[in-house]
Amino acid sequence: MDMHNVVDGRTQDVVVVGKANVAPADVIAVARGNARIELSADALAEMAGSRARIDALAAEPRPVYGVSTGFGALAVRHIERPLRAQLQRSLVRSHAAGMGPQVEREVTRALMFLRLKTLASGRTGVRPLVAETMAAILNAGITPVVREFGSLGCSGDLAPLSHCALTLMGEGEAYGPDGEVRPAGELLSEAGVTPIELHEKEGLALINGTDGMLGMLVMAIADMQRLFTTADITAAMSLEALLGTEKVLQPELHAIRPHPGQAASAANMLAVLQGSALTGHHQDDAPRVQDAYSIRCAPQVAGAGRDTLAHAQLVADRELASSVDNPVVLPDGRVESNGNFHGAPVAYVLDFLAIAAADLASIAERRTDRLLDKNRSHGLPPFLADDPGLDSGLMIAQYTQAALVSENKRLAVPASVDSIPSSAMQEDHVSMGWSAARKLRQAVDNLARVLAVELTASARALELRCLMAGVSTVDGPLAPATAAALAGARAAGVGGPGTDRFLAPDLDAAHVFVATGGLVTAVEKVTGPLA
């Protein structure tokens, strides 16, 4: 639940974590917006109640998995009470075995927040102090150093979560609020946070969840929702620049194939093209009965991706409503082992989204190529160059776009079909969901860059249409929404037609404009909210 506090005269987001599930917006507010976290009274009471059950089991002579035994293939050993604090410390230290580059700060914050959400549900059996300490660390801007490799997406994101748990113990390395990596103990001391000594089951509860892959899924969904709207805009701009027809976007055509995403994309494109004097000129320069698939089928392809995104959101919502741990404390007080930590549900949709991102990038590149080819662009100069031959125009921008598209095709190869056994064959089937999430993040960033190149090309093509007709981009034949997109791109630093210049800064500016939602904002000032 989002709230607002006023701190030093500024509004600061506060996310209150109760015993129920949190919303995707809460995850993003903490991960990207540094929102402050508060634990509700009902969550603290629920944790205290389930902890009493764990304490009772810990006092019994019989072994209970996760409470008084070892872990994984070593679960057969009963651990005597004096050694159980060491058992939890050893678990965290040994499992904090990640390697490779450090993952992004927002990923670690999302991971920690989602683990905190599960702790607050009361199903893990940890003391309220554990959750309060995790919240204090997040609120202090301390971010554990988490490495790229170490999770197989089963038994949770073990290594990434263990690096976070290590920080709660005052060990390992973390980023301070200033972004510098320092010993975690020093950072906690400066923030006034007391490291915790883990009691029975608490180490296991801190590392046994799908939180990393889920956090990356939630953020990817938010980013892709914006990029699908962006793709509808750039597709409409390309259609207009290529003198295509908007008749294929009429709602009655999409009603007879009732995929909701397809209808939404077609409606977006139609809204963007409203008032254009350039569309529909199929017979003006050469006989052309229909537009090419990359133009005519844009709503069908983008719409399929939108529907995939809707399915991914359904899975994410279910996972956000889950309490993933093993064993768990059930509401009736039973403590039961389970397999809910398996990441397959999340891994599948992460891979599915990578496929959608790859295909959306692919069709956008085909439209860009058509804009640059004088044989298919219906009167535009080769490569949209100022003086073709002397100037190369956007020729190599399309090369860059093609390289990104090719990379996304490789990233679309699913990780979730792979499995590699671990823990002496106790964990003999794993999801690879963390890997699926890591490659999806790259695919989403690549998609934003591909759309940025299409924006650069379509904006230049539309401006050239106006220059060739001797009219302005404001009072000329452009749709008001595409004119707003063009003006927004220019204001954002994306240069227009002219002799060749250093092109990389233009493409970088276009990428920022796309990735931050600037293009959508510029267009919606004319069209109103788009889907």
Secondary structure, 3 states (H helix, E strand, C coil): CEEEEEECCEEEEEEEECCCCCCHHHHHHHHCCCCEEEECHHHHHHHHHHHHHHHHHHCCCCCCCCCCECCHHHCCCECCHHHHHHHHHHHHHHHCCCEEEECCHHHHHHHHHHHHHHHHCCCCCCCHHHHHHHHHHHHCCCEECCEEECCCCCCCCHHHHHHHHHHHCCCCEEECCCCCEEEHHHHHHHHCCCCCCCCCCHHHHHHCCCHHHHHHHHHHHHHHHHHHHHHHHHHHHHHHHCCCCCHHHCHHHHHCCCCHHHHHHHHHHHHHHCCCCCCCCCCCCCCCCCCCHHHHCHHHHHHHHHHHHHHHHHHHHHHHCCCCCCCEECCCCCEECCCCCCCHHHHHHHHHHHHHHHHHHHHHHHHHHHHHCCCCCCCCCHHHCCCECCECCCHHHHHHHHHHHHHHHHHCCCCCCCCCCECCCCECCCCCHHHHHHHHHHHHHHHHHHHHHHHHHHHHHHHHHHHHHCCCCCCCCCCHHHHHHHHHHHHCCCCCCCCCCCCHHHHHHHHHHHHCCHHHHHHHHHHCCCC
